[in-house]
């Protein structure tokens, strides 16, 4: 198991380019199963979770060719559907949360799809009901083996379009249902659909393959089923979670950093949320420039003077994946912040590690924490800690880079699941970080 050794308290400087978006790539890669023709995908991040999914697709019989850095060609013209019932698949599929999204494409094209209970971050309950209720609405039969937690859906006579109101605006659930519906007979309407940029990207890709999806970017999608889809070429957006991570890193380490090619139009409220913490960031073309915050940053209060609350919400609200970053950045702000994590009940449990480093945080309950900023008058102290999940891991790494002394982060495989060559890229802007 790897570790990072980090010498903190050093200001960084330079440019950093965000990787391709992990959450988009998981959806886009599953969509290659919808056609026997070649699909070219560019800007795929080289991270553990994505590489696991590419391996899984290869084991399913998809022909895969790497054509350059982050660029691949996929052709699913000889899919081995029997692989889904092997012990190897049960082990492989169970290690990756994103594997759930192969079910929709397989169900649409081959009339069946199976998946073991998916893995992923241990951040609380992550239900799959939205996915399977959507498939059932399209005419699939559902079965579940409780002994080995194995899910299955089958539609021997094909899927039929339906009107559905999702019980939650699940991003992966919406993606799965849309991928199933594009080859269904007739019209499907999906209300309370997720509308994140990555879901919009999936819909645009499917339309370029010959699908007929309207309402893209809204919470009401209409899908007219087609008989087949063709190939296409698609480029993945930059990762908004990584962009938010670099904004937080710059502020915490009082560094002057330019984040390149961020796709500003797809960042939503992310820039303004960091501005509420007092962080200065400028738009320079499609880049974000963050000056060194030598005098710190002051939290803005609400109009009536009450404490600033930052909470997650479905898009276009603030993404839950960045709340951990906001929380750690708030530990050195001038002022107090209430962090309200609504969606996952275990995502704030890493704050004890920040408290050990000297942060002033009061955990109110599993969903809320009040952070009382130090205003850099008391520097965080180096320590040894373990990364519990991807987003907590990067937050602890940012804390370590700002702390006084040498910190050790264990279980860094969690960070590698979501961030490409992070130690190399941080060293390129002056960080003292060593992988051991």
C-alpha positions, 0 to 999 in steps of 0.5 A: 500500500503506497504512501505520500510524504509531504513537506508542507508550508511551501507556496507553489507557482505555475500552471496546471491542466485539469485531467479529463472528467472521471464522472463523464468518462465512466458514462461515455465508456459504457455507451460504447456498448450500444453500437458495433461500430468504432467509437473514438474517445479523447481526453480519457483520464489515466486513473485507477477507476477508469482503467478498471472499467476499460479492462472490464470492457476488454474482458467483455469482448470490446476491441480496444486500441490506445491511439495516444495519450488519453485517446482510445478506439473502442469497437463492441462488435463481438461482445461476450454476453456470457462473461456477465455470469462468470465469477471473474465478472462478479469480482471485477464488477464489484470493485467499481461503482461505475460498472453499474452503467454497463447494464443500460447499454447491455439491456438495450442492445442484448436484452439482458444485463447483470451486475454485482453490487458495485463498489466505490467510495464508502461515503454512505448509502448509495441506492440503486433503486432509480436505475432498476425502477427505470429499467422496469418502467421500460419493460425489463424484468428484475431479479436479485440474488441476495446470497451473492448480491447479484442484480439482473434485468432481462427484456427478451422482447425488447424495451418499450418507451415509457413516461417516468418520474424519477424518485431522485435526480440521480446522475448515474441513474439518469445516464443508465436509463437514457442509454437503455431508452435510446434503443427502446421502441417508441418515446420515453420521457424522463422527468426529474432527470439529472442535468449535470454537464457530464450527463449533457455530454453523454446525450450529445454523444448519443445524438451524434451516434444517431439517437434522438434525445431532446431537452438536453440540459433540462430536467425533462428528457424526451427520447425517441427510440431508434433501431440502431446507433453508429460510431462517433468521436467524442472529447471528454470535458475537463474535470470540474472536481479537479479544477475545484481542488486546484482552486482550494490548493492555491488558496490554502498554500498562498500560491499563484496558480493558473488552471488551464483550459477549464471549460468555464461555461460548464463550471456552474456555481463553482467559481462563485462558491469559492468567491464566497469564501473570499478567494480571488479568481479571475477568468482569463480566456478559458483559464482560471488565474488565482493570485497568491492570497498573502493576506488570506481570504475573508468569508462573506456573510449572508445579507442579514449578517448570518453565517455563510452556509455552503450546501450541496444540491443537484445541478445546477447546485453545488456538487457534493464532490467539492464539499470536502475541498470547501471544508478544508479551505474554510479552516484557514479562512477569516470567518466561520462557515457551515458546511451542509452535506445533504446527500451522503451521511458519511462524507464528513467523517474525515474531519477528525483528521483535520481536527488532529492537525489543529483545525477548529471544526464542530461536527454537528451531526453526520451531515453538518459541520461548522468550521471556524477559520484560523485566518492563517494565524495558527498553521495546521500541524503535520501528521500521519493520516489515511485517505478514506475516499477520493475526495477526502483524500485530496482534501487531506493532501491539500491540508498537508501541503499547507501544514507545517512539517512533514505529513504522511498520507496512507492508502493513497490508492484512494486518491489515485482512483480519481487524480491522474499522476497527482504527485508528478503534477504537483511537483511540477509547480513546486510541491515537495511530495514523494510517493513511497 
